[in-house]
Each structure stands twice: as structure tokens, then as C-alpha cells.
Amino acid sequence: MWLALVAVGFLFPTELFMSHRYGVALGFFTPLIMALTELATPTSPLTLLTDRVVDTVLGVAVGAAVAMSSASNHRIR
């Protein structure tokens, strides 16, 4: 019950900041997703944290590769 209340508590500021201050919204979004995941399928915190770190590193690597590829294709000559 308390975890559901925490999730609802993070939902409002996430929606409030998402369109204008995405970086601030992430501070609420990440705990919200982790709480909702825990509600759906309870697991150990270490497993959840490890999965989140791996997903984040993979996302950053793909994003950086696309940005560098895009930047190299659009150089001013």
C-alpha cells in the first residue's frame, strides 16, 4: 500500500516538469518507474538497479553513436 502511495506521489511532479524541465522530471521519473516495477514484479533491489544501469549505459552508447554519426554526416564544407 505504501509503495503505491509513493508511486502516486512521484507521478504529479513527473508530469509537471516533463515538458519544460526534463532533467528535473527524471529525478521523479526514475523512482516512479522503479516503484511501479516493484509493484508489478517484486525483485531484489540489486537486480533492479543492475538492470537499470545496464539499460542506461546502453541507451547512452546508442545515443552518442547516433549523434556522432549524424554530426559527421552534416559537416559544413
MMTF fields as JSON, N, C-alpha, C and O atoms, coordinates in Angstrom:
{
  "mmtfVersion": "1.0.0",
  "mmtfProducer": "UNKNOWN",
  "numBonds": 307,
  "numAtoms": 308,
  "numGroups": 77,
  "numChains": 1,
  "numModels": 1,
  "chainsPerModel": [1],
  "groupsPerChain": [77],
  "chainIdList": ["A"],
  "bondAtomList": [4, 2, 8, 6, 12, 10, 16, 14, 20, 18, 24, 22, 28, 26, 32, 30, 36, 34, 40, 38, 44, 42, 48, 46, 52, 50, 56, 54, 60, 58, 64, 62, 68, 66, 72, 70, 76, 74, 80, 78, 84, 82, 88, 86, 92, 90, 96, 94, 100, 98, 104, 102, 108, 106, 112, 110, 116, 114, 120, 118, 124, 122, 128, 126, 132, 130, 136, 134, 140, 138, 144, 142, 148, 146, 152, 150, 156, 154, 160, 158, 164, 162, 168, 166, 172, 170, 176, 174, 180, 178, 184, 182, 188, 186, 192, 190, 196, 194, 200, 198, 204, 202, 208, 206, 212, 210, 216, 214, 220, 218, 224, 222, 228, 226, 232, 230, 236, 234, 240, 238, 244, 242, 248, 246, 252, 250, 256, 254, 260, 258, 264, 262, 268, 266, 272, 270, 276, 274, 280, 278, 284, 282, 288, 286, 292, 290, 296, 294, 300, 298, 304, 302],
  "bondOrderList": [1, 1, 1, 1, 1, 1, 1, 1, 1, 1, 1, 1, 1, 1, 1, 1, 1, 1, 1, 1, 1, 1, 1, 1, 1, 1, 1, 1, 1, 1, 1, 1, 1, 1, 1, 1, 1, 1, 1, 1, 1, 1, 1, 1, 1, 1, 1, 1, 1, 1, 1, 1, 1, 1, 1, 1, 1, 1, 1, 1, 1, 1, 1, 1, 1, 1, 1, 1, 1, 1, 1, 1, 1, 1, 1, 1],
  "groupList": [{"groupName": "MET", "atomNameList": ["N", "CA", "C", "O"], "elementList": ["N", "C", "C", "O"], "formalChargeList": [0, 0, 0, 0], "bondAtomList": [1, 0, 2, 1, 3, 2], "bondOrderList": [1, 1, 2], "singleLetterCode": "M", "chemCompType": "L-PEPTIDE LINKING"}, {"groupName": "TRP", "atomNameList": ["N", "CA", "C", "O"], "elementList": ["N", "C", "C", "O"], "formalChargeList": [0, 0, 0, 0], "bondAtomList": [1, 0, 2, 1, 3, 2], "bondOrderList": [1, 1, 2], "singleLetterCode": "W", "chemCompType": "L-PEPTIDE LINKING"}, {"groupName": "LEU", "atomNameList": ["N", "CA", "C", "O"], "elementList": ["N", "C", "C", "O"], "formalChargeList": [0, 0, 0, 0], "bondAtomList": [1, 0, 2, 1, 3, 2], "bondOrderList": [1, 1, 2], "singleLetterCode": "L", "chemCompType": "L-PEPTIDE LINKING"}, {"groupName": "ALA", "atomNameList": ["N", "CA", "C", "O"], "elementList": ["N", "C", "C", "O"], "formalChargeList": [0, 0, 0, 0], "bondAtomList": [1, 0, 2, 1, 3, 2], "bondOrderList": [1, 1, 2], "singleLetterCode": "A", "chemCompType": "L-PEPTIDE LINKING"}, {"groupName": "VAL", "atomNameList": ["N", "CA", "C", "O"], "elementList": ["N", "C", "C", "O"], "formalChargeList": [0, 0, 0, 0], "bondAtomList": [1, 0, 2, 1, 3, 2], "bondOrderList": [1, 1, 2], "singleLetterCode": "V", "chemCompType": "L-PEPTIDE LINKING"}, {"groupName": "GLY", "atomNameList": ["N", "CA", "C", "O"], "elementList": ["N", "C", "C", "O"], "formalChargeList": [0, 0, 0, 0], "bondAtomList": [1, 0, 2, 1, 3, 2], "bondOrderList": [1, 1, 2], "singleLetterCode": "G", "chemCompType": "PEPTIDE LINKING"}, {"groupName": "PHE", "atomNameList": ["N", "CA", "C", "O"], "elementList": ["N", "C", "C", "O"], "formalChargeList": [0, 0, 0, 0], "bondAtomList": [1, 0, 2, 1, 3, 2], "bondOrderList": [1, 1, 2], "singleLetterCode": "F", "chemCompType": "L-PEPTIDE LINKING"}, {"groupName": "PRO", "atomNameList": ["N", "CA", "C", "O"], "elementList": ["N", "C", "C", "O"], "formalChargeList": [0, 0, 0, 0], "bondAtomList": [1, 0, 2, 1, 3, 2], "bondOrderList": [1, 1, 2], "singleLetterCode": "P", "chemCompType": "L-PEPTIDE LINKING"}, {"groupName": "THR", "atomNameList": ["N", "CA", "C", "O"], "elementList": ["N", "C", "C", "O"], "formalChargeList": [0, 0, 0, 0], "bondAtomList": [1, 0, 2, 1, 3, 2], "bondOrderList": [1, 1, 2], "singleLetterCode": "T", "chemCompType": "L-PEPTIDE LINKING"}, {"groupName": "GLU", "atomNameList": ["N", "CA", "C", "O"], "elementList": ["N", "C", "C", "O"], "formalChargeList": [0, 0, 0, 0], "bondAtomList": [1, 0, 2, 1, 3, 2], "bondOrderList": [1, 1, 2], "singleLetterCode": "E", "chemCompType": "L-PEPTIDE LINKING"}, {"groupName": "SER", "atomNameList": ["N", "CA", "C", "O"], "elementList": ["N", "C", "C", "O"], "formalChargeList": [0, 0, 0, 0], "bondAtomList": [1, 0, 2, 1, 3, 2], "bondOrderList": [1, 1, 2], "singleLetterCode": "S", "chemCompType": "L-PEPTIDE LINKING"}, {"groupName": "HIS", "atomNameList": ["N", "CA", "C", "O"], "elementList": ["N", "C", "C", "O"], "formalChargeList": [0, 0, 0, 0], "bondAtomList": [1, 0, 2, 1, 3, 2], "bondOrderList": [1, 1, 2], "singleLetterCode": "H", "chemCompType": "L-PEPTIDE LINKING"}, {"groupName": "ARG", "atomNameList": ["N", "CA", "C", "O"], "elementList": ["N", "C", "C", "O"], "formalChargeList": [0, 0, 0, 0], "bondAtomList": [1, 0, 2, 1, 3, 2], "bondOrderList": [1, 1, 2], "singleLetterCode": "R", "chemCompType": "L-PEPTIDE LINKING"}, {"groupName": "TYR", "atomNameList": ["N", "CA", "C", "O"], "elementList": ["N", "C", "C", "O"], "formalChargeList": [0, 0, 0, 0], "bondAtomList": [1, 0, 2, 1, 3, 2], "bondOrderList": [1, 1, 2], "singleLetterCode": "Y", "chemCompType": "L-PEPTIDE LINKING"}, {"groupName": "ILE", "atomNameList": ["N", "CA", "C", "O"], "elementList": ["N", "C", "C", "O"], "formalChargeList": [0, 0, 0, 0], "bondAtomList": [1, 0, 2, 1, 3, 2], "bondOrderList": [1, 1, 2], "singleLetterCode": "I", "chemCompType": "L-PEPTIDE LINKING"}, {"groupName": "ASP", "atomNameList": ["N", "CA", "C", "O"], "elementList": ["N", "C", "C", "O"], "formalChargeList": [0, 0, 0, 0], "bondAtomList": [1, 0, 2, 1, 3, 2], "bondOrderList": [1, 1, 2], "singleLetterCode": "D", "chemCompType": "L-PEPTIDE LINKING"}, {"groupName": "ASN", "atomNameList": ["N", "CA", "C", "O"], "elementList": ["N", "C", "C", "O"], "formalChargeList": [0, 0, 0, 0], "bondAtomList": [1, 0, 2, 1, 3, 2], "bondOrderList": [1, 1, 2], "singleLetterCode": "N", "chemCompType": "L-PEPTIDE LINKING"}],
  "groupTypeList": [0, 1, 2, 3, 2, 4, 3, 4, 5, 6, 2, 6, 7, 8, 9, 2, 6, 0, 10, 11, 12, 13, 5, 4, 3, 2, 5, 6, 6, 8, 7, 2, 14, 0, 3, 2, 8, 9, 2, 3, 8, 7, 8, 10, 7, 2, 8, 2, 2, 8, 15, 12, 4, 4, 15, 8, 4, 2, 5, 4, 3, 4, 5, 3, 3, 4, 3, 0, 10, 10, 3, 10, 16, 11, 12, 14, 12],
  "groupIdList": [1, 2, 3, 4, 5, 6, 7, 8, 9, 10, 11, 12, 13, 14, 15, 16, 17, 18, 19, 20, 21, 22, 23, 24, 25, 26, 27, 28, 29, 30, 31, 32, 33, 34, 35, 36, 37, 38, 39, 40, 41, 42, 43, 44, 45, 46, 47, 48, 49, 50, 51, 52, 53, 54, 55, 56, 57, 58, 59, 60, 61, 62, 63, 64, 65, 66, 67, 68, 69, 70, 71, 72, 73, 74, 75, 76, 77],
  "secStructList": [7, 2, 2, 2, 2, 2, 2, 2, 2, 2, 2, 2, 2, 2, 2, 2, 2, 2, 6, 6, 7, 2, 2, 2, 2, 2, 2, 2, 2, 2, 2, 2, 2, 2, 2, 2, 2, 2, 2, 2, 1, 7, 7, 7, 2, 2, 2, 2, 2, 2, 2, 2, 2, 2, 2, 2, 2, 2, 2, 2, 2, 2, 2, 2, 2, 2, 2, 2, 2, 2, 2, 2, 2, 6, 7, 7, 7],
  "xCoordList": [0.816, 0.0, 0.859, 0.597, 1.885, 2.717, 3.484, 3.727, 3.873, 4.612, 3.714, 4.183, 2.457, 1.52, 1.374, 1.286, 1.349, 1.257, 2.525, 2.451, 3.673, 4.927, 4.898, 5.307, 4.414, 4.328, 3.415, 3.752, 2.277, 1.362, 2.001, 1.8, 2.771, 3.453, 4.49, 4.704, 5.137, 6.127, 5.481, 6.1, 4.26, 3.605, 3.321, 3.556, 2.826, 2.482, 3.695, 3.633, 4.806, 5.934, 6.563, 7.124, 6.469, 6.986, 6.223, 6.825, 4.905, 4.086, 4.245, 4.219, 4.407, 4.544, 5.807, 5.763, 6.92, 8.199, 8.571, 9.529, 7.859, 8.287, 8.421, 9.38, 7.51, 7.564, 8.571, 9.096, 8.858, 9.737, 11.105, 12.107, 11.149, 12.397, 12.597, 12.383, 13.01, 13.119, 14.128, 13.903, 15.221, 16.23, 15.69, 16.002, 14.881, 14.261, 13.24, 13.142, 12.485, 11.468, 12.096, 11.491, 13.299, 13.962, 14.229, 14.258, 14.423, 14.616, 13.395, 13.507, 12.225, 10.997, 10.604, 10.005, 10.942, 10.541, 11.215, 10.564, 12.514, 13.246, 12.718, 12.46, 12.545, 11.962, 10.534, 10.123, 9.782, 8.425, 8.442, 7.695, 9.277, 9.377, 9.857, 9.352, 10.822, 11.321, 10.239, 10.137, 9.434, 8.348, 7.272, 6.76, 6.923, 5.914, 6.404, 5.625, 7.686, 8.255, 8.193, 7.874, 8.494, 8.438, 7.006, 6.792, 6.033, 4.637, 4.218, 3.47, 4.696, 4.302, 4.976, 4.312, 6.285, 7.042, 8.115, 9.207, 7.81, 8.809, 10.095, 10.057, 11.216, 12.528, 13.524, 13.192, 14.725, 15.734, 16.17, 16.246, 16.454, 16.892, 18.167, 18.322, 19.073, 20.323, 20.051, 20.654, 19.166, 18.81, 18.175, 18.511, 17.264, 16.592, 17.583, 17.525, 18.477, 19.475, 20.45, 20.811, 20.87, 21.786, 21.141, 21.77, 19.887, 19.179, 19.051, 19.205, 18.768, 18.61, 19.932, 19.945, 21.034, 22.351, 22.722, 23.202, 22.503, 22.825, 21.986, 22.513, 20.691, 19.828, 20.269, 20.254, 20.659, 21.085, 22.384, 22.499, 23.351, 24.629, 24.416, 25.013, 23.58, 23.288, 22.6, 22.94, 21.649, 20.962, 21.896, 21.807, 22.791, 23.762, 24.703, 25.016, 25.156, 26.074, 25.407, 26.016, 24.173, 23.463, 23.201, 23.4, 22.759, 22.501, 23.754, 23.714, 24.868, 26.136, 26.591, 27.072, 26.442, 26.839, 26.005, 26.541, 24.702, 23.83, 24.172, 24.21, 24.42, 24.757, 26.074, 26.176, 27.077, 28.372, 28.256, 28.866, 27.476, 27.273, 26.536, 26.885, 25.535, 24.756, 25.597, 25.513, 26.405, 27.25, 28.305, 28.621, 28.858, 29.885, 29.285, 29.992, 28.005, 27.349, 26.9, 26.572, 26.876, 26.338, 27.385, 27.033, 28.627, 29.674, 29.574, 29.277, 29.825, 29.799, 31.081, 32.17, 30.961, 32.153, 32.531, 33.503],
  "yCoordList": [-1.198, 0.0, 1.261, 2.2, 1.276, 2.481, 2.718, 3.865, 1.628, 1.787, 2.403, 3.192, 2.053, 2.661, 4.158, 4.947, 4.551, 5.971, 6.726, 7.872, 6.086, 6.702, 6.899, 7.945, 5.887, 5.985, 7.133, 7.904, 7.246, 8.344, 9.684, 10.673, 9.718, 10.953, 11.405, 12.606, 10.474, 10.827, 11.143, 11.793, 10.697, 10.9, 12.372, 12.835, 13.113, 14.52, 15.373, 16.056, 15.365, 16.202, 15.744, 16.555, 14.45, 13.968, 14.621, 15.145, 14.589, 15.207, 16.722, 17.335, 17.32, 18.768, 19.272, 20.274, 18.58, 19.053, 18.456, 18.925, 17.45, 16.714, 17.606, 17.445, 18.529, 19.292, 20.433, 20.8, 21.005, 22.173, 21.89, 22.468, 21.036, 20.742, 19.233, 18.602, 18.672, 17.224, 16.655, 15.582, 17.352, 16.879, 16.781, 15.838, 17.754, 17.717, 16.585, 15.883, 16.407, 15.352, 13.971, 13.078, 13.789, 12.49, 12.13, 10.954, 13.149, 12.9, 12.284, 11.623, 12.498, 11.892, 10.666, 9.723, 10.689, 9.625, 8.303, 7.258, 8.343, 7.113, 6.414, 5.211, 7.11, 6.411, 5.928, 4.896, 6.668, 6.25, 4.926, 4.009, 4.82, 3.584, 2.433, 1.316, 2.696, 1.632, 1.176, -0.015, 2.105, 1.738, 0.944, -0.041, 1.365, 0.636, -0.757, -1.709, -0.877, -2.187, -3.086, -4.27, -2.537, -3.304, -3.742, -4.844, -2.898, -3.279, -4.403, -5.299, -4.359, -5.35, -6.701, -7.738, -6.682, -7.917, -7.65, -7.187, -7.938, -7.707, -8.489, -9.674, -7.818, -8.428, -7.782, -6.833, -8.29, -7.718, -6.349, -6.145, -5.418, -4.083, -4.123, -3.32, -5.031, -5.119, -5.507, -4.941, -6.447, -6.853, -5.693, -5.434, -5.007, -3.868, -2.761, -2.187, -2.465, -1.424, -1.813, -0.984, -3.063, -3.54, -3.436, -2.969, -3.87, -3.771, -2.324, -2.019, -1.429, -0.001, 0.592, 1.358, 0.247, 0.763, 0.247, 1.01, -1.037, -1.608, -0.933, -0.574, -0.761, -0.092, 1.347, 1.808, 2.053, 3.444, 3.534, 4.369, 2.698, 2.713, 2.36, 2.977, 1.384, 1.016, 2.166, 2.454, 2.818, 3.951, 5.108, 5.734, 5.398, 6.475, 6.132, 6.995, 4.895, 4.482, 4.595, 5.096, 4.137, 4.219, 5.677, 6.08, 6.464, 7.886, 8.631, 9.447, 8.352, 9.007, 8.588, 9.419, 7.311, 6.829, 7.482, 7.878, 7.6, 8.243, 9.721, 10.254, 10.394, 11.822, 12.052, 12.977, 11.23, 11.391, 11.069, 11.738, 10.047, 9.692, 10.806, 11.154, 11.351, 12.428, 13.684, 14.365, 13.99, 15.182, 15.049, 16.032, 13.852, 13.681, 13.73, 14.048, 13.424, 13.466, 14.876, 15.129, 15.792, 17.132, 18.234, 19.349, 17.943, 18.953, 19.972, 19.638, 21.205, 22.278, 22.227, 22.114, 22.308, 22.192, 23.516, 23.616],
  "zCoordList": [0.0, 0.0, 0.0, -0.752, 0.847, 0.939, -0.357, -0.732, -1.053, -2.31, -3.391, -4.211, -3.392, -4.344, -4.08, -5.021, -2.819, -2.48, -2.895, -3.339, -2.751, -3.2, -4.715, -5.218, -5.439, -6.902, -7.315, -8.213, -6.672, -6.976, -6.624, -7.328, -5.535, -5.141, -6.152, -6.316, -6.83, -7.851, -9.195, -10.038, -9.406, -10.692, -10.972, -12.089, -9.996, -10.218, -10.61, -11.632, -9.837, -10.259, -11.577, -12.313, -11.872, -13.159, -14.302, -15.239, -14.223, -15.271, -15.287, -16.355, -14.141, -14.036, -14.743, -15.456, -14.545, -15.075, -16.437, -17.051, -16.928, -18.122, -19.352, -20.107, -19.581, -20.83, -20.802, -21.853, -19.643, -19.596, -18.973, -19.393, -18.01, -17.291, -17.23, -16.195, -18.358, -18.467, -17.472, -16.913, -17.248, -16.292, -14.878, -14.152, -14.487, -13.164, -13.111, -12.104, -14.183, -14.223, -14.07, -13.476, -14.599, -14.473, -13.011, -12.649, -12.181, -10.761, -10.106, -9.074, -10.702, -10.2, -11.027, -10.509, -12.299, -13.208, -12.881, -12.867, -12.619, -12.328, -11.076, -11.133, -9.945, -8.791, -9.051, -8.521, -9.862, -10.194, -10.942, -10.601, -11.944, -12.726, -11.853, -11.965, -10.992, -10.119, -9.134, -8.842, -8.622, -7.711, -8.442, -7.909, -9.665, -10.433, -10.817, -10.828, -11.128, -11.43, -10.208, -10.32, -9.051, -7.811, -7.509, -7.003, -7.811, -7.609, -8.558, -8.167, -9.794, -10.797, -10.555, -10.532, -10.376, -10.142, -9.097, -9.426, -7.853, -6.798, -7.065, -7.396, -6.917, -7.139, -6.191, -5.481, -6.184, -5.29, -5.807, -7.018, -4.913, -5.347, -6.179, -7.099, -5.88, -6.635, -8.088, -9.0, -8.308, -9.673, -10.431, -11.586, -9.776, -10.399, -10.741, -11.829, -9.829, -10.051, -11.158, -11.994, -11.161, -12.204, -13.58, -14.529, -13.691, -14.974, -15.422, -16.604, -14.475, -14.805, -15.296, -16.26, -14.647, -15.053, -16.441, -17.279, -16.686, -17.998, -19.087, -20.14, -18.84, -19.821, -20.074, -21.215, -19.023, -19.166, -19.96, -20.857, -19.649, -20.369, -21.841, -22.723, -22.099, -23.485, -24.22, -25.368, -23.583, -24.198, -24.484, -25.54, -23.552, -23.762, -24.905, -25.726, -24.971, -26.036, -27.407, -28.353, -27.517, -28.802, -29.157, -30.303, -28.194, -28.448, -28.874, -29.795, -28.202, -28.556, -29.952, -30.722, -30.282, -31.608, -32.7, -33.735, -32.482, -33.48, -33.601, -34.71, -32.479, -32.517, -33.25, -34.056, -32.983, -33.657, -35.141, -35.974, -35.469, -36.87, -37.603, -38.731, -36.97, -37.569, -37.731, -38.754, -36.729, -36.808, -37.896, -38.565, -38.087, -39.11, -40.512, -41.469, -40.651, -41.968, -42.335, -43.495, -41.384, -41.648, -41.441, -41.056, -41.682, -41.535, -42.656, -43.803, -42.301, -43.288, -44.1, -43.537, -45.405, -46.272, -46.829, -47.577]
}
